[in-house]
Every structure is written in C-alpha cells, then in structure tokens.
Amino acid sequence: MRDKPTIDPNELVEKARAGDQRAFGELLGLYRNYLVLLARVHIDTNLKAKADPSDLIQETCLMAARDFPQFRGETEAEFIAWLRRILAHTGPR
C-alpha cells in the first residue's frame, strides 16, 4: 500500500493564487476541522441552540471562495489568519 504524498500547504497556497481551483479546495479541506473548532468557540453559548458550527463553516468557505482573488498572502500562516478573520466576521454576533 502506498502512502498518500505529503501535501505542502505553502505550495497549495501558491497554486491556488495561480488559479488552481483544486489546490484551493484542498486548502479549505486541510483547515476545515480547525475552522469547526474555532466556530464552536465563536458561537456564544446562548446561540448554540440556534446556530450550528457547520453553518458558519459553510458560509466562511463560500466567502473565502468568493474573496480569494483579493487574498494577498503567500504562506500557509497568512492563509490561516485570513480564514480566521473571515470566520470572525461571519454568522451571529
């Protein structure tokens, strides 16, 4: 059985910035669980019955896809920070 090749997130950022939609999708996939964790913390305990973290993640990913042409970062760390900012401005306040 062959091991899955290691994905270099910085390389994915570079490819995505060059217009590779598959690379962009892989980037979002790499950080989906991280975003779920952040979303759970982001949702106020009073709102948990009304809002679901998966809804926030879906909205965050849609906004990221829409706004990716304006992303100016070049590294994995910059991409993660950008996703966190989008999530922080998404959903219930």
Biopython code that builds the backbone (N, CA, C, O; Angstrom):
import numpy as np
from Bio.PDB.StructureBuilder import StructureBuilder

atoms = [
    (1, "MET", "N", (0.835, -1.178, 0.000)),
    (1, "MET", "CA", (0.000, 0.000, 0.000)),
    (1, "MET", "C", (0.884, 1.245, 0.000)),
    (1, "MET", "O", (1.824, 1.347, 0.788)),
    (2, "ARG", "N", (0.583, 2.170, -0.868)),
    (2, "ARG", "CA", (1.374, 3.392, -0.982)),
    (2, "ARG", "C", (0.821, 4.451, -0.042)),
    (2, "ARG", "O", (-0.391, 4.616, 0.098)),
    (3, "ASP", "N", (1.741, 5.164, 0.601)),
    (3, "ASP", "CA", (1.323, 6.265, 1.454)),
    (3, "ASP", "C", (0.905, 7.443, 0.585)),
    (3, "ASP", "O", (1.446, 7.674, -0.497)),
    (4, "LYS", "N", (-0.071, 8.172, 1.094)),
    (4, "LYS", "CA", (-0.516, 9.372, 0.389)),
    (4, "LYS", "C", (0.612, 10.400, 0.460)),
    (4, "LYS", "O", (1.192, 10.601, 1.527)),
    (5, "PRO", "N", (0.934, 11.057, -0.663)),
    (5, "PRO", "CA", (2.008, 12.043, -0.635)),
    (5, "PRO", "C", (1.674, 13.187, 0.326)),
    (5, "PRO", "O", (0.520, 13.596, 0.454)),
    (6, "THR", "N", (2.699, 13.686, 0.989)),
    (6, "THR", "CA", (2.526, 14.802, 1.901)),
    (6, "THR", "C", (2.201, 16.060, 1.108)),
    (6, "THR", "O", (2.851, 16.382, 0.113)),
    (7, "ILE", "N", (1.180, 16.757, 1.576)),
    (7, "ILE", "CA", (0.761, 17.984, 0.911)),
    (7, "ILE", "C", (1.471, 19.154, 1.559)),
    (7, "ILE", "O", (1.411, 19.318, 2.777)),
    (8, "ASP", "N", (2.136, 19.964, 0.770)),
    (8, "ASP", "CA", (2.787, 21.168, 1.274)),
    (8, "ASP", "C", (1.794, 22.318, 1.178)),
    (8, "ASP", "O", (1.498, 22.792, 0.081)),
    (9, "PRO", "N", (1.273, 22.773, 2.325)),
    (9, "PRO", "CA", (0.275, 23.845, 2.292)),
    (9, "PRO", "C", (0.768, 25.117, 1.609)),
    (9, "PRO", "O", (-0.008, 25.800, 0.940)),
    (10, "ASN", "N", (2.040, 25.440, 1.769)),
    (10, "ASN", "CA", (2.561, 26.641, 1.109)),
    (10, "ASN", "C", (2.521, 26.499, -0.410)),
    (10, "ASN", "O", (2.275, 27.467, -1.131)),
    (11, "GLU", "N", (2.766, 25.274, -0.886)),
    (11, "GLU", "CA", (2.684, 25.015, -2.322)),
    (11, "GLU", "C", (1.226, 25.124, -2.800)),
    (11, "GLU", "O", (0.954, 25.635, -3.886)),
    (12, "LEU", "N", (0.300, 24.635, -1.968)),
    (12, "LEU", "CA", (-1.116, 24.757, -2.316)),
    (12, "LEU", "C", (-1.541, 26.220, -2.393)),
    (12, "LEU", "O", (-2.302, 26.603, -3.283)),
    (13, "VAL", "N", (-1.051, 27.036, -1.463)),
    (13, "VAL", "CA", (-1.364, 28.476, -1.497)),
    (13, "VAL", "C", (-0.864, 29.073, -2.810)),
    (13, "VAL", "O", (-1.579, 29.822, -3.474)),
    (14, "GLU", "N", (0.352, 28.737, -3.170)),
    (14, "GLU", "CA", (0.944, 29.254, -4.412)),
    (14, "GLU", "C", (0.123, 28.829, -5.635)),
    (14, "GLU", "O", (-0.162, 29.643, -6.513)),
    (15, "LYS", "N", (-0.248, 27.556, -5.682)),
    (15, "LYS", "CA", (-1.037, 27.056, -6.810)),
    (15, "LYS", "C", (-2.422, 27.699, -6.847)),
    (15, "LYS", "O", (-2.918, 28.068, -7.911)),
    (16, "ALA", "N", (-3.037, 27.829, -5.675)),
    (16, "ALA", "CA", (-4.367, 28.447, -5.611)),
    (16, "ALA", "C", (-4.307, 29.898, -6.075)),
    (16, "ALA", "O", (-5.194, 30.358, -6.794)),
    (17, "ARG", "N", (-3.278, 30.610, -5.671)),
    (17, "ARG", "CA", (-3.134, 32.011, -6.105)),
    (17, "ARG", "C", (-2.929, 32.099, -7.613)),
    (17, "ARG", "O", (-3.246, 33.116, -8.231)),
    (18, "ALA", "N", (-2.397, 31.028, -8.202)),
    (18, "ALA", "CA", (-2.186, 30.997, -9.651)),
    (18, "ALA", "C", (-3.460, 30.570, -10.390)),
    (18, "ALA", "O", (-3.466, 30.472, -11.617)),
    (19, "GLY", "N", (-4.549, 30.315, -9.627)),
    (19, "GLY", "CA", (-5.816, 29.981, -10.260)),
    (19, "GLY", "C", (-6.220, 28.525, -10.207)),
    (19, "GLY", "O", (-7.229, 28.142, -10.798)),
    (20, "ASP", "N", (-5.448, 27.704, -9.508)),
    (20, "ASP", "CA", (-5.752, 26.273, -9.417)),
    (20, "ASP", "C", (-6.873, 26.064, -8.391)),
    (20, "ASP", "O", (-6.636, 26.127, -7.184)),
    (21, "GLN", "N", (-8.092, 25.817, -8.878)),
    (21, "GLN", "CA", (-9.250, 25.638, -8.011)),
    (21, "GLN", "C", (-9.143, 24.378, -7.153)),
    (21, "GLN", "O", (-9.615, 24.350, -6.017)),
    (22, "ARG", "N", (-8.533, 23.364, -7.693)),
    (22, "ARG", "CA", (-8.365, 22.114, -6.935)),
    (22, "ARG", "C", (-7.461, 22.361, -5.725)),
    (22, "ARG", "O", (-7.737, 21.862, -4.634)),
    (23, "ALA", "N", (-6.404, 23.114, -5.911)),
    (23, "ALA", "CA", (-5.499, 23.442, -4.806)),
    (23, "ALA", "C", (-6.237, 24.250, -3.743)),
    (23, "ALA", "O", (-6.039, 24.035, -2.547)),
    (24, "PHE", "N", (-7.087, 25.176, -4.177)),
    (24, "PHE", "CA", (-7.867, 25.970, -3.235)),
    (24, "PHE", "C", (-8.796, 25.066, -2.426)),
    (24, "PHE", "O", (-8.913, 25.218, -1.210)),
    (25, "GLY", "N", (-9.442, 24.141, -3.093)),
    (25, "GLY", "CA", (-10.320, 23.190, -2.411)),
    (25, "GLY", "C", (-9.565, 22.333, -1.409)),
    (25, "GLY", "O", (-10.065, 22.059, -0.318)),
    (26, "GLU", "N", (-8.363, 21.911, -1.777)),
    (26, "GLU", "CA", (-7.536, 21.131, -0.856)),
    (26, "GLU", "C", (-7.157, 21.961, 0.364)),
    (26, "GLU", "O", (-7.148, 21.449, 1.484)),
    (27, "LEU", "N", (-6.843, 23.237, 0.157)),
    (27, "LEU", "CA", (-6.520, 24.120, 1.277)),
    (27, "LEU", "C", (-7.688, 24.218, 2.253)),
    (27, "LEU", "O", (-7.513, 24.083, 3.464)),
    (28, "LEU", "N", (-8.872, 24.453, 1.715)),
    (28, "LEU", "CA", (-10.039, 24.538, 2.586)),
    (28, "LEU", "C", (-10.250, 23.213, 3.319)),
    (28, "LEU", "O", (-10.601, 23.204, 4.499)),
    (29, "GLY", "N", (-10.039, 22.113, 2.632)),
    (29, "GLY", "CA", (-10.191, 20.806, 3.252)),
    (29, "GLY", "C", (-9.200, 20.574, 4.388)),
    (29, "GLY", "O", (-9.538, 19.961, 5.401)),
    (30, "LEU", "N", (-7.982, 21.065, 4.216)),
    (30, "LEU", "CA", (-6.963, 20.903, 5.253)),
    (30, "LEU", "C", (-7.350, 21.602, 6.546)),
    (30, "LEU", "O", (-7.021, 21.128, 7.634)),
    (31, "TYR", "N", (-8.040, 22.715, 6.434)),
    (31, "TYR", "CA", (-8.325, 23.539, 7.612)),
    (31, "TYR", "C", (-9.780, 23.499, 8.058)),
    (31, "TYR", "O", (-10.178, 24.263, 8.937)),
    (32, "ARG", "N", (-10.565, 22.629, 7.470)),
    (32, "ARG", "CA", (-11.982, 22.545, 7.827)),
    (32, "ARG", "C", (-12.179, 22.193, 9.305)),
    (32, "ARG", "O", (-12.960, 22.852, 9.992)),
    (33, "ASN", "N", (-11.488, 21.171, 9.802)),
    (33, "ASN", "CA", (-11.636, 20.786, 11.205)),
    (33, "ASN", "C", (-11.174, 21.906, 12.139)),
    (33, "ASN", "O", (-11.779, 22.126, 13.189)),
    (34, "TYR", "N", (-10.133, 22.595, 11.774)),
    (34, "TYR", "CA", (-9.650, 23.738, 12.547)),
    (34, "TYR", "C", (-10.731, 24.815, 12.606)),
    (34, "TYR", "O", (-10.979, 25.392, 13.665)),
    (35, "LEU", "N", (-11.369, 25.083, 11.473)),
    (35, "LEU", "CA", (-12.438, 26.074, 11.440)),
    (35, "LEU", "C", (-13.635, 25.645, 12.285)),
    (35, "LEU", "O", (-14.270, 26.478, 12.931)),
    (36, "VAL", "N", (-13.945, 24.349, 12.283)),
    (36, "VAL", "CA", (-15.041, 23.845, 13.105)),
    (36, "VAL", "C", (-14.749, 24.110, 14.578)),
    (36, "VAL", "O", (-15.623, 24.564, 15.317)),
    (37, "LEU", "N", (-13.537, 23.830, 14.997)),
    (37, "LEU", "CA", (-13.143, 24.090, 16.383)),
    (37, "LEU", "C", (-13.286, 25.570, 16.722)),
    (37, "LEU", "O", (-13.840, 25.920, 17.764)),
    (38, "LEU", "N", (-12.791, 26.430, 15.852)),
    (38, "LEU", "CA", (-12.914, 27.868, 16.078)),
    (38, "LEU", "C", (-14.367, 28.315, 16.093)),
    (38, "LEU", "O", (-14.744, 29.174, 16.890)),
    (39, "ALA", "N", (-15.179, 27.743, 15.226)),
    (39, "ALA", "CA", (-16.593, 28.121, 15.155)),
    (39, "ALA", "C", (-17.307, 27.741, 16.445)),
    (39, "ALA", "O", (-18.156, 28.489, 16.929)),
    (40, "ARG", "N", (-16.970, 26.594, 16.998)),
    (40, "ARG", "CA", (-17.598, 26.175, 18.260)),
    (40, "ARG", "C", (-17.286, 27.165, 19.374)),
    (40, "ARG", "O", (-18.139, 27.445, 20.216)),
    (41, "VAL", "N", (-16.094, 27.684, 19.380)),
    (41, "VAL", "CA", (-15.701, 28.678, 20.379)),
    (41, "VAL", "C", (-16.364, 30.017, 20.062)),
    (41, "VAL", "O", (-16.754, 30.751, 20.970)),
    (42, "HIS", "N", (-16.489, 30.328, 18.797)),
    (42, "HIS", "CA", (-17.023, 31.606, 18.318)),
    (42, "HIS", "C", (-18.502, 31.778, 18.656)),
    (42, "HIS", "O", (-18.950, 32.891, 18.931)),
    (43, "ILE", "N", (-19.258, 30.689, 18.637)),
    (43, "ILE", "CA", (-20.694, 30.780, 18.875)),
    (43, "ILE", "C", (-20.946, 30.918, 20.372)),
    (43, "ILE", "O", (-20.535, 30.071, 21.165)),
    (44, "ASP", "N", (-21.612, 31.974, 20.738)),
    (44, "ASP", "CA", (-21.987, 32.228, 22.126)),
    (44, "ASP", "C", (-22.846, 31.071, 22.628)),
    (44, "ASP", "O", (-23.650, 30.525, 21.873)),
    (45, "THR", "N", (-22.682, 30.695, 23.892)),
    (45, "THR", "CA", (-23.424, 29.564, 24.440)),
    (45, "THR", "C", (-24.932, 29.758, 24.329)),
    (45, "THR", "O", (-25.658, 28.775, 24.185)),
    (46, "ASN", "N", (-25.422, 30.980, 24.391)),
    (46, "ASN", "CA", (-26.853, 31.239, 24.242)),
    (46, "ASN", "C", (-27.347, 30.979, 22.817)),
    (46, "ASN", "O", (-28.528, 30.702, 22.606)),
    (47, "LEU", "N", (-26.454, 31.069, 21.859)),
    (47, "LEU", "CA", (-26.844, 30.896, 20.456)),
    (47, "LEU", "C", (-26.654, 29.471, 19.953)),
    (47, "LEU", "O", (-27.090, 29.156, 18.846)),
    (48, "LYS", "N", (-26.020, 28.607, 20.727)),
    (48, "LYS", "CA", (-25.704, 27.253, 20.250)),
    (48, "LYS", "C", (-26.937, 26.480, 19.799)),
    (48, "LYS", "O", (-26.856, 25.665, 18.880)),
    (49, "ALA", "N", (-28.069, 26.726, 20.433)),
    (49, "ALA", "CA", (-29.292, 26.023, 20.027)),
    (49, "ALA", "C", (-29.807, 26.532, 18.688)),
    (49, "ALA", "O", (-30.504, 25.810, 17.974)),
    (50, "LYS", "N", (-29.466, 27.780, 18.343)),
    (50, "LYS", "CA", (-29.964, 28.391, 17.112)),
    (50, "LYS", "C", (-28.968, 28.323, 15.950)),
    (50, "LYS", "O", (-29.364, 28.331, 14.784)),
    (51, "ALA", "N", (-27.683, 28.257, 16.275)),
    (51, "ALA", "CA", (-26.651, 28.276, 15.234)),
    (51, "ALA", "C", (-25.817, 27.008, 15.321)),
    (51, "ALA", "O", (-25.575, 26.481, 16.407)),
    (52, "ASP", "N", (-25.392, 26.537, 14.188)),
    (52, "ASP", "CA", (-24.589, 25.329, 14.126)),
    (52, "ASP", "C", (-23.223, 25.681, 13.559)),
    (52, "ASP", "O", (-23.144, 26.430, 12.585)),
    (53, "PRO", "N", (-22.139, 25.161, 14.141)),
    (53, "PRO", "CA", (-20.810, 25.465, 13.611)),
    (53, "PRO", "C", (-20.659, 25.131, 12.127)),
    (53, "PRO", "O", (-19.969, 25.839, 11.394)),
    (54, "SER", "N", (-21.308, 24.045, 11.686)),
    (54, "SER", "CA", (-21.175, 23.670, 10.277)),
    (54, "SER", "C", (-21.760, 24.740, 9.348)),
    (54, "SER", "O", (-21.277, 24.932, 8.232)),
    (55, "ASP", "N", (-22.801, 25.432, 9.814)),
    (55, "ASP", "CA", (-23.354, 26.540, 9.015)),
    (55, "ASP", "C", (-22.352, 27.677, 8.890)),
    (55, "ASP", "O", (-22.181, 28.255, 7.817)),
    (56, "LEU", "N", (-21.691, 27.992, 9.999)),
    (56, "LEU", "CA", (-20.664, 29.047, 9.962)),
    (56, "LEU", "C", (-19.509, 28.657, 9.042)),
    (56, "LEU", "O", (-18.984, 29.490, 8.302)),
    (57, "ILE", "N", (-19.120, 27.384, 9.094)),
    (57, "ILE", "CA", (-18.016, 26.918, 8.250)),
    (57, "ILE", "C", (-18.404, 26.994, 6.785)),
    (57, "ILE", "O", (-17.612, 27.426, 5.948)),
    (58, "GLN", "N", (-19.624, 26.574, 6.477)),
    (58, "GLN", "CA", (-20.072, 26.637, 5.082)),
    (58, "GLN", "C", (-20.061, 28.083, 4.581)),
    (58, "GLN", "O", (-19.586, 28.363, 3.481)),
    (59, "GLU", "N", (-20.586, 28.988, 5.392)),
    (59, "GLU", "CA", (-20.608, 30.397, 4.998)),
    (59, "GLU", "C", (-19.186, 30.953, 4.869)),
    (59, "GLU", "O", (-18.892, 31.720, 3.951)),
    (60, "THR", "N", (-18.312, 30.560, 5.794)),
    (60, "THR", "CA", (-16.915, 31.005, 5.746)),
    (60, "THR", "C", (-16.243, 30.521, 4.458)),
    (60, "THR", "O", (-15.544, 31.286, 3.794)),
    (61, "CYS", "N", (-16.457, 29.254, 4.110)),
    (61, "CYS", "CA", (-15.843, 28.703, 2.892)),
    (61, "CYS", "C", (-16.384, 29.384, 1.638)),
    (61, "CYS", "O", (-15.631, 29.644, 0.699)),
    (62, "LEU", "N", (-17.682, 29.672, 1.619)),
    (62, "LEU", "CA", (-18.264, 30.377, 0.471)),
    (62, "LEU", "C", (-17.673, 31.778, 0.333)),
    (62, "LEU", "O", (-17.349, 32.221, -0.769)),
    (63, "MET", "N", (-17.537, 32.463, 1.459)),
    (63, "MET", "CA", (-16.953, 33.807, 1.420)),
    (63, "MET", "C", (-15.485, 33.751, 1.006)),
    (63, "MET", "O", (-15.014, 34.610, 0.260)),
    (64, "ALA", "N", (-14.766, 32.744, 1.489)),
    (64, "ALA", "CA", (-13.358, 32.586, 1.125)),
    (64, "ALA", "C", (-13.221, 32.335, -0.377)),
    (64, "ALA", "O", (-12.345, 32.903, -1.029)),
    (65, "ALA", "N", (-14.085, 31.488, -0.917)),
    (65, "ALA", "CA", (-14.043, 31.209, -2.361)),
    (65, "ALA", "C", (-14.350, 32.467, -3.165)),
    (65, "ALA", "O", (-13.703, 32.749, -4.174)),
    (66, "ARG", "N", (-15.340, 33.214, -2.705)),
    (66, "ARG", "CA", (-15.724, 34.443, -3.397)),
    (66, "ARG", "C", (-14.608, 35.492, -3.349)),
    (66, "ARG", "O", (-14.343, 36.176, -4.338)),
    (67, "ASP", "N", (-13.959, 35.606, -2.186)),
    (67, "ASP", "CA", (-12.983, 36.678, -1.973)),
    (67, "ASP", "C", (-11.536, 36.275, -2.219)),
    (67, "ASP", "O", (-10.633, 37.102, -2.084)),
    (68, "PHE", "N", (-11.301, 35.009, -2.580)),
    (68, "PHE", "CA", (-9.916, 34.561, -2.739)),
    (68, "PHE", "C", (-9.104, 35.391, -3.734)),
    (68, "PHE", "O", (-7.905, 35.567, -3.519)),
    (69, "PRO", "N", (-9.693, 35.903, -4.802)),
    (69, "PRO", "CA", (-8.881, 36.732, -5.709)),
    (69, "PRO", "C", (-8.264, 37.963, -5.017)),
    (69, "PRO", "O", (-7.273, 38.508, -5.503)),
    (70, "GLN", "N", (-8.838, 38.398, -3.898)),
    (70, "GLN", "CA", (-8.283, 39.538, -3.173)),
    (70, "GLN", "C", (-7.260, 39.121, -2.106)),
    (70, "GLN", "O", (-6.612, 39.981, -1.509)),
    (71, "PHE", "N", (-7.110, 37.823, -1.862)),
    (71, "PHE", "CA", (-6.141, 37.341, -0.882)),
    (71, "PHE", "C", (-4.737, 37.675, -1.367)),
    (71, "PHE", "O", (-4.365, 37.339, -2.492)),
    (72, "ARG", "N", (-3.962, 38.335, -0.521)),
    (72, "ARG", "CA", (-2.609, 38.754, -0.916)),
    (72, "ARG", "C", (-1.500, 37.985, -0.210)),
    (72, "ARG", "O", (-0.320, 38.221, -0.468)),
    (73, "GLY", "N", (-1.872, 37.063, 0.683)),
    (73, "GLY", "CA", (-0.871, 36.289, 1.403)),
    (73, "GLY", "C", (-0.162, 35.300, 0.498)),
    (73, "GLY", "O", (-0.621, 34.991, -0.601)),
    (74, "GLU", "N", (0.970, 34.810, 0.989)),
    (74, "GLU", "CA", (1.762, 33.862, 0.215)),
    (74, "GLU", "C", (2.115, 32.606, 0.997)),
    (74, "GLU", "O", (2.733, 31.689, 0.457)),
    (75, "THR", "N", (1.725, 32.560, 2.273)),
    (75, "THR", "CA", (2.116, 31.426, 3.103)),
    (75, "THR", "C", (0.897, 30.769, 3.746)),
    (75, "THR", "O", (-0.202, 31.325, 3.768)),
    (76, "GLU", "N", (1.132, 29.573, 4.263)),
    (76, "GLU", "CA", (0.090, 28.856, 4.986)),
    (76, "GLU", "C", (-0.400, 29.683, 6.171)),
    (76, "GLU", "O", (-1.605, 29.791, 6.395)),
    (77, "ALA", "N", (0.519, 30.263, 6.925)),
    (77, "ALA", "CA", (0.152, 31.056, 8.101)),
    (77, "ALA", "C", (-0.741, 32.236, 7.715)),
    (77, "ALA", "O", (-1.699, 32.544, 8.423)),
    (78, "GLU", "N", (-0.436, 32.886, 6.613)),
    (78, "GLU", "CA", (-1.254, 34.017, 6.160)),
    (78, "GLU", "C", (-2.640, 33.534, 5.716)),
    (78, "GLU", "O", (-3.639, 34.216, 5.946)),
    (79, "PHE", "N", (-2.696, 32.374, 5.089)),
    (79, "PHE", "CA", (-3.981, 31.817, 4.660)),
    (79, "PHE", "C", (-4.849, 31.483, 5.875)),
    (79, "PHE", "O", (-6.041, 31.787, 5.891)),
    (80, "ILE", "N", (-4.251, 30.861, 6.886)),
    (80, "ILE", "CA", (-4.994, 30.506, 8.093)),
    (80, "ILE", "C", (-5.507, 31.769, 8.788)),
    (80, "ILE", "O", (-6.660, 31.819, 9.216)),
    (81, "ALA", "N", (-4.665, 32.774, 8.898)),
    (81, "ALA", "CA", (-5.087, 34.035, 9.532)),
    (81, "ALA", "C", (-6.235, 34.661, 8.748)),
    (81, "ALA", "O", (-7.173, 35.196, 9.339)),
    (82, "TRP", "N", (-6.166, 34.598, 7.440)),
    (82, "TRP", "CA", (-7.227, 35.140, 6.574)),
    (82, "TRP", "C", (-8.541, 34.396, 6.814)),
    (82, "TRP", "O", (-9.598, 35.018, 6.916)),
    (83, "LEU", "N", (-8.474, 33.056, 6.905)),
    (83, "LEU", "CA", (-9.678, 32.269, 7.178)),
    (83, "LEU", "C", (-10.258, 32.619, 8.551)),
    (83, "LEU", "O", (-11.474, 32.734, 8.702)),
    (84, "ARG", "N", (-9.389, 32.787, 9.548)),
    (84, "ARG", "CA", (-9.865, 33.159, 10.885)),
    (84, "ARG", "C", (-10.591, 34.497, 10.861)),
    (84, "ARG", "O", (-11.620, 34.657, 11.518)),
    (85, "ARG", "N", (-10.064, 35.455, 10.112)),
    (85, "ARG", "CA", (-10.718, 36.768, 10.013)),
    (85, "ARG", "C", (-12.092, 36.645, 9.352)),
    (85, "ARG", "O", (-13.054, 37.277, 9.790)),
    (86, "ILE", "N", (-12.179, 35.844, 8.312)),
    (86, "ILE", "CA", (-13.477, 35.645, 7.653)),
    (86, "ILE", "C", (-14.463, 35.018, 8.640)),
    (86, "ILE", "O", (-15.601, 35.474, 8.758)),
    (87, "LEU", "N", (-14.029, 33.976, 9.344)),
    (87, "LEU", "CA", (-14.903, 33.310, 10.308)),
    (87, "LEU", "C", (-15.357, 34.277, 11.398)),
    (87, "LEU", "O", (-16.521, 34.262, 11.798)),
    (88, "ALA", "N", (-14.449, 35.108, 11.872)),
    (88, "ALA", "CA", (-14.775, 36.048, 12.946)),
    (88, "ALA", "C", (-15.851, 37.051, 12.520)),
    (88, "ALA", "O", (-16.584, 37.574, 13.359)),
    (89, "HIS", "N", (-15.942, 37.316, 11.218)),
    (89, "HIS", "CA", (-16.925, 38.280, 10.714)),
    (89, "HIS", "C", (-18.134, 37.606, 10.082)),
    (89, "HIS", "O", (-18.917, 38.244, 9.378)),
    (90, "THR", "N", (-18.278, 36.301, 10.341)),
    (90, "THR", "CA", (-19.363, 35.514, 9.755)),
    (90, "THR", "C", (-20.343, 35.111, 10.854)),
    (90, "THR", "O", (-19.952, 34.856, 11.992)),
    (91, "GLY", "N", (-21.600, 35.060, 10.497)),
    (91, "GLY", "CA", (-22.589, 34.496, 11.402)),
    (91, "GLY", "C", (-23.076, 35.427, 12.493)),
    (91, "GLY", "O", (-22.903, 36.644, 12.430)),
    (92, "PRO", "N", (-23.693, 34.814, 13.501)),
    (92, "PRO", "CA", (-24.339, 35.605, 14.558)),
    (92, "PRO", "C", (-23.332, 36.388, 15.372)),
    (92, "PRO", "O", (-22.201, 35.953, 15.592)),
    (93, "ARG", "N", (-23.770, 37.546, 15.812)),
    (93, "ARG", "CA", (-22.928, 38.386, 16.667)),
    (93, "ARG", "C", (-23.651, 38.681, 17.941)),
    (93, "ARG", "O", (-23.118, 39.376, 18.807)),
]
sb = StructureBuilder()
sb.init_structure("model")
sb.init_model(0)
sb.init_chain("A")
sb.init_seg("    ")
for serial, (resi, resn, name, xyz) in enumerate(atoms, 1):
    if name == "N":
        sb.init_residue(resn, " ", resi, " ")
    sb.init_atom(name, np.array(xyz, "f"), 0.0, 1.0, " ", f" {name:<3s}", serial, name[0])
structure = sb.get_structure()
